[in-house]
């Protein structure tokens, strides 16, 4: 990792060349950090610093105190819905003149909102369980029959209330482009299905 300092007139700055590219920032102090948060481009590091995660998924924090614990926070405000920060805070204690790499875990999953109704056009029951066709729990029906599906595929199907009287199957498809506010919406009708045990007894 190479640090390059440059100045022109009254402008001074720092560039750090590393395996993920190059990041620019203010002149560094006795200790500095390289935040690694791939997928969280635009997230603010700390408060009031003006440092944000760049397009390459890294951010240069030019001043942290050596030989003591420093807390680095990553603010998720303004990130797209499909980006989830699994960590928002890290503690590091660098040596004087050293640089530390601070990785943050980021998960990026497409989120689809499904405005779902039953066969009669009524909203699905609030809090009814939502499973994949393979039986994996995916959450519950929200208010107004809206299902928030994280990790949505291009197309698929869901089972609603898999062990209850309201059991039904709904197919979904991701839209070609997000709608208002950058959210992806779909509509669907949940087709009633009999429970396997009930069908076997007939």
N, C-alpha and C positions, 0 to 999 in steps of 0.2 A: 504494500500500500504506500503510495507516494503522496506527499503534501506539496503543493506548489503555491507559493505566495506571489502576488503581483500587485502593483499599484500604478496608477496613472493620475498625476495631479493630486487631488485630495481624495480620490477614490481608492479604497483598499479592500482587498478581499482574499478569499482563500478557495482553492480548489483541491478536492481529494479524489485521486484516481484509485479505483478499487476494482475488484472482480466484477461488480455489477454496473460499472460505468464510471462517470465522473459527476461529482456534486459540488456546487458552489455555495459559498456562504460568507459570513463575516469573518474577519481575522480570528484565528483560534487563540485560546489562552493556554494555561499550563496543562489543561486536560480538555479533551473534547470527545464527542461520541458520534458514531454513525448509526443512526436508527435504520433498521431493515424491516420494512413492512410491505411486502409485495402485494399488490391488489388494493392498497389503501391510499392511492394517489390523491393528494389534496387534503389529507387529514392533518390537523394542526398538532404540533408537538409542543406540549406545555401550554401556558396561557400568557398572552401578551408578548411572546417572543417573535412572532411573525414567521417562525420556521414551520414549513409544511413538507409533507412527503412529496417528493418530485415524481415525475413521470416514470422513472426507472424503479420506483418503489423504495427509495432511500431518502434520508434527510440528514443533513449535517448540523449537529448541535455544537456550536463553537466554544461554549464555556460550560464546563462542569468542574467541580472542586476536586482536586486530587486527594487521595488518602482519606476520603470520607464518603459516606453513602450519599448518593444523589438519586432522586426520584425523577424518572422521565415518564410523563403521561402522554397518551395519544388520545386526542379528542375525536370521537366518531361523528360529531355533528356535521351535517352536510354530505356525508358519504351516501352513495346509492343504497337502495334497500337491499340489494343482493350481497352487499359487503357486510360481514360481521367480524368485529374484533374479538378474538378469543381472549386477548389480554389488552388491558388499557393502561397498565402501569408496570414499570420495571425499576429495579434498584441496581445501581452500579457504583463501584468504588475504584476509579482509575489511579494509576501511578502518575507522578508529575511528568508532563511532556508526552504522555501516552495517549493512544486512541483506543476506544473500546467499541466493539460492534454490539449493538443492542437489538436482538431480533424480537419482533412481535408476531404472534400467530394470527393470521388473517384467513378467514374462510369466505370464499365467494360462491354464492349460490343464487341462481335465478329464483325470483319470487313471483308467483302467479296468484292473483286474487280471482276467485271464481264466485260469481253471483249465481248461486245454485237454488233451484226450486224442485219441489216434488212433481209427480206426474199431473197434479191438479193446479200447478202454478203457484203453490204456496211455499214460503221460505222453509228450508230444512230446519228441524228442531235445533234450538240453541244448545250448544255443548255436546251434541252428538259426536261420537268418536269417528275419526277419519283414519282409515288404513289404506295401505297399498293393496293391490290384488294379491301380493305375496304375504299379506298379513302384518306388514311393518307399520307400527303406529306412526301417524304423521300429524297428530294434533286433534283439534276439535272444531266443529262448526261455530263461527262467530255470530254476532248479532246480525239480524236481517238475513240469515242464511248464507253469509259470506265465508268462504273458505280461504285461508291464507296458506298457500302451499309453497314451502321453501324447497329448493333443490328440484324444481319442476323440470321435467324432460320436454322435448319438443312436442310430444303427445303421450297420452297415457290414460289410465283409468283409476278411479278411487272407489273404495267400498265405504259407505256411510253406515254407522250403527251396525257393525258386522254381526253382533250377537243379539240384536234387539228387534223389536217389531217394525222399526222404521228402516230396516236394512234395504239399501238400494245401491245401485252402481251408476257412477257418473263418469263420462268421458270428457277429457279436456284436450286442448291444443293451445300451445303458446302462440300469441299473436306475432305477426311479422315485425312489429315495432311497438315500443311502449306508448301508452296514451298520455293523458294529462298528468303532469307532475312526475313524469318518468316511470309511472306504474304500469304493469302489465295486467290487463283485465280480460276475463273470459266469462261467458255465460253457459249454463248447462242445465239439463233436466236429469234428475236422478231417477233411474228406472227401477222400480221395486224388484227385489229378489227374495226368494224363499230361503230360509235357513236350511242347511243341508240335513239337519236332524229332522226338521219338519217334513221335508220332501221325502225322506226315507220312510217315514211312518205312513205316508199316503198310499 
